[in-house]
Amino acid sequence: MPEPITRADAQRNRARILEVAAQAFREDTDASLNQIAKRAGVGAGTLYRHFPTREALLLGVYKEEIDALERSVGPLLAEQEPLDAFRTWSRDLAALVRIKHGLGDALATPAAQAVIDATYAPVTAAIGALLDAAVAHGDIGPGADAGDVLLLLSALWRVPEGEAGLVQADRILEMVVGSLPAPA
């Protein structure tokens, strides 16, 4: 008789499924759940136990990636000047949201909207931390509203795909940075 799955094993399986699913959805937004289970090295039953529907898996991936993006603020600020950390973080956010938009109807349900709405506070908190660091460093003046900055950043994930879109996104990001309050 097989050993029962321990809580730690279940947590590792869930984390592995999310990691593999994130990569699979970046490669092909139509990746099947069975393909993802196989790539994660788990049975289909294990995947469905953690994520009973495709939507549940998509939302799990999205939430995990937003959480990781929020956690990245501290390390970015430790490695880069505040405005450079803001630029890097903003590009990462735009890449993540572009993938979410590519999933289209799969994330257009009320349950999906609730998860997406729940990411607003952590995302604006992360932006606020980056802005506060830039103010403390003397790069910008106080007074920028994180919600306003997020709205401006939304232009980054609306650019066309490809190299030209990335160049345009960088120009727009510099406009956002230029619109921040000047240091005193």
C-alpha positions in Angstrom: 0.0 0.0 0.0 1.5 3.4 -0.9 2.4 5.9 1.8 -0.1 8.7 2.3 1.0 12.0 0.9 2.4 14.2 3.6 1.4 17.9 3.9 4.9 18.8 2.8 4.6 16.6 -0.3 1.3 18.2 -1.2 2.8 21.7 -0.8 5.7 20.7 -3.0 3.4 19.2 -5.6 1.2 22.4 -5.6 4.3 24.6 -6.0 5.7 22.5 -8.8 2.4 22.5 -10.6 2.2 26.3 -10.4 5.8 26.7 -11.6 5.3 24.3 -14.5 1.9 25.8 -15.4 3.3 29.4 -15.4 5.9 28.3 -17.9 3.4 26.3 -20.0 1.0 29.2 -20.2 3.8 31.6 -21.3 4.6 29.2 -24.1 1.0 28.3 -25.1 -2.1 29.8 -23.4 -4.0 26.7 -24.5 -1.7 24.2 -22.8 -3.7 21.3 -21.5 -4.0 20.4 -17.9 -2.8 16.8 -18.7 0.3 18.2 -20.4 1.0 20.4 -17.4 0.6 17.4 -15.0 3.0 15.4 -17.0 5.6 18.1 -17.2 5.2 18.7 -13.4 5.8 15.0 -12.8 2.5 14.4 -11.1 -0.6 12.5 -12.0 -3.7 14.2 -13.4 -5.5 13.3 -10.2 -2.9 15.3 -8.1 -3.3 18.3 -10.4 -7.1 18.2 -10.2 -7.0 17.8 -6.4 -5.2 21.1 -6.2 -6.8 22.8 -9.1 -10.2 21.3 -10.0 -10.7 23.5 -13.1 -8.5 25.2 -15.7 -9.7 28.5 -14.4 -8.6 27.6 -10.8 -5.1 26.7 -12.2 -4.9 30.0 -14.2 -5.9 32.0 -11.2 -3.5 30.1 -9.0 -0.6 30.9 -11.4 -1.7 34.6 -11.6 -1.9 35.0 -7.8 1.4 33.3 -7.2 3.1 35.5 -9.8 1.6 38.7 -8.3 2.8 37.5 -4.9 6.3 36.9 -6.2 6.3 40.3 -7.9 5.3 41.9 -4.6 8.1 40.0 -2.8 10.7 41.2 -5.4 10.5 44.8 -4.3 13.0 44.4 -1.4 15.6 42.5 -3.3 15.3 44.9 -6.2 15.9 47.9 -3.9 18.9 46.1 -2.4 20.4 45.6 -5.9 19.5 48.8 -7.7 18.9 52.5 -7.3 15.3 53.2 -6.5 14.2 54.5 -9.9 16.0 51.6 -11.7 14.2 49.2 -9.3 10.9 50.9 -10.2 11.7 50.5 -13.9 12.6 46.8 -13.6 9.6 46.1 -11.4 7.2 48.0 -13.8 8.5 46.0 -16.8 8.0 42.7 -14.8 4.4 43.8 -13.9 3.7 44.6 -17.6 5.0 41.3 -18.8 2.8 39.5 -16.2 -0.3 41.4 -17.1 0.3 40.9 -20.8 0.2 37.2 -20.2 -3.0 37.6 -18.2 -4.6 39.5 -21.0 -3.5 36.8 -23.5 -5.6 34.4 -21.6 -8.7 36.4 -22.5 -12.0 34.7 -21.7 -10.4 32.2 -19.4 -10.0 35.1 -16.9 -13.3 36.8 -17.5 -15.5 35.2 -14.9 -16.7 36.7 -11.6 -14.3 34.4 -9.6 -11.4 35.5 -11.8 -12.3 39.1 -11.3 -12.4 38.7 -7.6 -8.8 37.3 -7.6 -7.7 40.1 -10.0 -9.3 42.7 -7.8 -7.6 41.3 -4.7 -4.2 42.0 -6.4 -4.8 45.7 -6.5 -3.8 46.4 -2.9 -0.5 44.4 -3.0 0.4 45.9 -6.4 -0.2 49.5 -5.2 1.6 48.7 -2.0 4.6 47.6 -4.0 4.5 50.7 -6.1 4.2 52.8 -3.0 7.3 51.1 -1.5 9.3 51.8 -4.7 8.1 55.4 -4.8 8.9 55.9 -1.0 12.4 54.6 -1.7 12.9 57.0 -4.6 11.7 59.9 -2.4 14.1 58.9 0.4 16.9 58.6 -2.1 16.1 62.1 -3.4 15.2 61.0 -6.9 11.6 62.3 -6.8 9.6 64.5 -4.6 6.7 63.3 -2.3 3.1 63.2 -3.4 2.9 60.5 -6.1 -0.2 58.4 -5.6 0.5 54.7 -6.2 -3.0 54.1 -7.7 -2.4 56.9 -10.2 1.0 55.5 -11.1 -0.5 52.0 -11.6 -3.1 53.5 -14.0 -0.3 55.2 -15.9 1.7 51.9 -16.0 -1.3 50.2 -17.5 -0.2 51.6 -20.9 2.8 49.3 -20.7 0.7 46.1 -21.2 -1.3 47.6 -24.0 1.6 48.0 -26.4 1.8 45.7 -29.4 3.8 42.4 -29.0 7.3 42.1 -30.3 10.4 44.2 -30.2 8.7 47.4 -31.4 6.1 47.1 -28.6 8.9 46.7 -26.0 10.7 49.8 -27.3 7.4 51.7 -27.1 6.8 50.4 -23.6 10.3 51.7 -22.5 9.5 55.1 -24.0 6.1 55.1 -22.1 7.9 54.0 -18.9 10.3 56.9 -19.2 7.2 59.3 -19.6 5.8 57.8 -16.4 9.1 58.3 -14.5 9.3 61.9 -15.9 5.8 62.6 -14.6 6.7 61.8 -11.0 7.1 64.8 -8.7 10.4 66.5 -9.0 12.7 66.4 -5.9 12.6 69.5 -3.7 
